[in-house]
Amino acid sequence: SHLITKKFMIPCAHAPAFDPIEPDPNVSPKACAEELGYTYLPCILVYLNQAPDLIDLTSDRSNKSIDTISRVNVIRNSDVDVVITPIDALGGPAVLSFISQNKLIIAIDENQTS
């Protein structure tokens, strides 16, 4: 997913796949798709459509002019003070970039939310 995002400048995500488990009869209706599909893919697809547009300011191939970019809501590195990430994502290029800028990084090791 990182290569696709970098090459084609489109948001992309992947989902882990697990062995099937016995469904919980008390699961919330909002989580039924997650309970029955072993990949968390429904959740990822629902929120992937809300991902921000990617803009490569260094490329001449960008479909957006600098004038257009300055008029839209753009989140830049300087706008970010804190990054919250899974602990196993600490080696990703985005996190490494923020580390090099001395941004506060909060790494989540275990999430026991139920």
KOLLUM-167261 format. One record per residue: z, x, y of N, C-alpha, C in turn; residue in three letters. Coordinates in steps of 0.2 Angstrom, whole numbers, plus 2048, in hexadecimal, padded with zeros to 3 digits. Last residue first. Example, Ala and Ser with C-alpha at 12.3 -4.5 7.8 and 13.67 -1.06 7.14 Angstrom:
    nZ    nX    nY   caZ   caX   caY    cZ    cX    cY   res
   823   840   7F5   824   844   7FB   827   840   800   SER
   827   842   7E4   827   83E   7EA   827   842   7F0   ALA
***
This chain:
    nZ    nX    nY   caZ   caX   caY    cZ    cX    cY   res
   877   7C0   7F4   875   7BB   7EF   874   7B4   7F2   SER
   876   7D1   7F7   876   7CB   7FA   874   7C6   7F4   THR
   878   7DF   7F4   87B   7DA   7F0   87B   7D3   7F2   GLN
   870   7EC   7F5   870   7E6   7F9   872   7E1   7F4   ASN
   872   7FE   7F7   872   7F8   7F3   873   7F1   7F7   GLU
   86E   806   802   86D   808   7FB   86E   802   7F6   ASP
   865   807   811   869   802   80D   868   804   806   ILE
   867   811   81F   864   810   819   868   80C   814   ALA
   863   812   82F   868   80F   82B   864   80E   824   ILE
   860   81E   83C   85E   81B   835   863   818   831   ILE
   85D   820   84D   862   81E   848   85F   81B   842   LEU
   852   82D   851   854   826   851   859   825   84B   LYS
   84C   83A   852   854   839   853   856   832   854   ASN
   83F   83C   84F   841   83A   856   848   838   857   GLN
   83F   83E   842   83E   843   846   83F   842   84E   SER
   842   831   83E   847   836   83D   846   83C   841   ILE
   836   82B   840   83C   829   844   841   82E   844   PHE
   82E   831   837   82C   832   83E   832   830   842   SER
   834   82D   82B   834   834   82D   833   835   834   LEU
   831   820   82B   838   822   82C   838   829   82E   VAL
   823   821   82A   826   81D   830   82D   820   831   ALA
   821   828   81E   81F   82A   824   822   827   82A   PRO
   830   828   813   829   825   815   828   828   81C   GLY
   83C   82C   80E   837   831   80E   830   82E   811   GLY
   844   821   80D   845   826   812   840   82B   813   LEU
   844   817   804   83E   817   809   83F   81C   80E   ALA
   84F   815   7FD   84A   819   7FA   843   819   7FE   ASP
   857   80E   805   859   815   805   853   819   801   ILE
   84F   803   810   851   804   809   852   80C   809   PRO
   853   803   821   84E   804   81C   852   804   815   THR
   853   801   832   857   7FF   82C   852   7FF   827   ILE
   853   80A   841   84F   808   83B   854   807   835   VAL
   856   808   853   859   809   84C   854   806   847   VAL
   84D   808   85E   854   80C   85E   857   80D   857   ASP
   83D   807   864   841   806   85E   847   80B   85F   VAL
   835   80A   86E   838   803   86E   83D   802   868   ASP
   82E   815   86B   833   816   870   837   80F   871   SER
   824   811   862   82A   815   860   830   815   865   ASN
   820   800   867   81F   807   867   825   80B   864   ARG
   819   7F1   865   81F   7F5   864   81D   7FC   863   ILE
   811   7E7   870   810   7ED   86C   817   7F0   86B   VAL
   80A   7D9   875   811   7DB   874   810   7E1   86E   ASN
   7FC   7DC   880   7FF   7D9   87B   806   7DC   879   VAL
   7F6   7E4   88A   7F8   7DD   88C   7FC   7DA   886   ARG
   7F3   7F0   885   7F8   7F0   88A   7FB   7E9   88C   SER
   7E9   7ED   87D   7EF   7EF   87A   7F4   7EF   87F   ILE
   7DE   7EA   886   7E1   7E5   882   7E8   7E7   87F   THR
   7DD   7F7   88B   7DE   7F2   88F   7E1   7EC   88B   ASP
   7D9   7FE   87F   7DF   800   882   7E1   7FA   887   ILE
   7D1   7F3   874   7D1   7F8   879   7D8   7F9   87C   SER
   7D0   7F2   863   7D3   7EF   869   7D3   7F5   86E   LYS
   7CB   7F7   858   7C7   7F2   85A   7CA   7EF   861   ASN
   7C9   809   856   7CE   803   857   7CA   7FD   85A   SER
   7C2   814   854   7C0   80F   850   7C4   808   852   ARG
   7C8   81E   85B   7C2   81B   85E   7C0   815   85B   ASP
   7D9   820   859   7D3   81F   856   7CE   81C   85B   SER
   7E6   820   85E   7E3   827   85E   7DC   826   85B   THR
   7EC   814   85C   7EA   816   863   7E6   81C   863   LEU
   7EA   808   851   7EA   810   851   7E7   812   858   ASP
   7F4   7FB   84E   7F0   7FE   853   7F0   805   853   ILE
   7F7   7ED   844   7F8   7F4   845   7F2   7F7   849   LEU
   801   7DE   847   7FA   7E2   846   7FB   7E9   847   ASP
   80F   7DB   83D   80C   7DC   843   805   7DF   842   PRO
   811   7CE   830   811   7D5   832   80D   7D6   839   ALA
   810   7C1   82C   814   7C2   832   814   7C9   834   GLN
   80B   7C2   81F   806   7BF   824   80A   7C0   82B   ASN
   815   7C7   818   810   7CC   81A   80C   7C9   81F   LEU
   81D   7BC   814   81F   7C0   81A   81A   7C5   81C   TYR
   817   7B7   809   819   7B3   80E   81A   7B7   815   VAL
   816   7C3   801   810   7C0   804   812   7BB   809   LEU
   823   7C5   7FD   81F   7CA   801   819   7C7   804   ILE
   826   7B9   7F6   82A   7BB   7FC   826   7C0   800   CYS
   81D   7BB   7EB   81D   7B5   7F0   821   7B6   7F6   PRO
   821   7C7   7E5   81B   7C7   7E9   81B   7C0   7ED   LEU
   82C   7CA   7DD   82D   7C8   7E4   827   7C8   7E8   TYR
   829   7CA   7CF   826   7CF   7D3   829   7CF   7DA   THR
   82A   7C0   7C6   82E   7C6   7C5   82C   7CC   7CA   TYR
   82D   7B0   7C9   828   7B5   7C9   82B   7BB   7CA   GLY
   839   7A8   7CA   834   7A7   7C4   82F   7AC   7C4   LEU
   840   7AC   7D5   843   7AB   7CF   83E   7AB   7C9   GLU
   836   7AA   7DF   839   7B1   7DE   83C   7B1   7D7   GLU
   835   79C   7DF   82F   7A1   7DD   831   7A8   7DC   ALA
   842   798   7E2   83F   797   7DC   839   79B   7DA   CYS
   849   799   7EE   848   79F   7EB   845   79E   7E4   ALA
   84B   78D   7F3   847   791   7F7   845   798   7F4   LYS
   853   787   7EA   84C   785   7EA   848   78A   7EE   PRO
   85F   792   7E3   85D   78E   7E9   855   78D   7E8   SER
   864   791   7D2   861   795   7D7   85F   790   7DD   VAL
   86A   78D   7C7   86D   78B   7CD   86A   78E   7D3   ASN
   864   792   7BB   864   78A   7BD   866   788   7C4   PRO
   85B   7A0   7BB   862   79D   7BD   861   796   7BF   ASP
   851   7A5   7AD   851   7A2   7B4   859   79F   7B5   PRO
   852   7B5   7A6   853   7AE   7A5   854   7AB   7AC   GLU
   844   7C0   7AB   84B   7BF   7AA   84C   7B7   7A9   ILE
   837   7CB   7A8   839   7C5   7A9   841   7C4   7A7   PRO
   837   7DC   7B0   836   7D7   7AA   839   7D1   7AB   ASP
   82F   7DD   7C0   834   7DE   7BB   833   7DA   7B5   PHE
   826   7E6   7CC   826   7E1   7C7   82B   7E3   7C2   ALA
   826   7E7   7DE   828   7E9   7D8   827   7E4   7D3   PRO
   818   7E6   7E9   81E   7E2   7E7   820   7E6   7E0   ALA
   811   7EB   7F9   811   7EB   7F2   818   7E8   7EF   HIS
   807   7E8   807   80E   7E9   804   80D   7E9   7FC   ALA
   7FF   7EB   817   7FF   7EA   810   806   7EB   80D   CYS
   7F6   7E9   826   7FD   7E8   823   7FC   7E7   81B   PRO
   7E9   7F4   829   7EB   7ED   828   7F2   7ED   825   ILE
   7E2   800   82A   7E6   7FD   830   7E7   7F6   82F   MET
   7DC   807   820   7D8   801   823   7DC   7FD   829   PHE
   7E4   812   81E   7DD   813   81E   7D9   80D   821   LYS
   7F1   80E   81E   7EF   813   822   7E7   813   823   LYS
   7F1   803   815   7F3   802   81C   7F1   807   820   THR
   7EE   80A   809   7E9   805   80C   7EB   803   813   ILE
   7F9   813   808   7F2   816   809   7ED   810   80C   LEU
   803   80A   806   803   80F   80C   7FC   811   80D   HIS
   800   804   7FA   800   800   800   800   804   806   SER
***
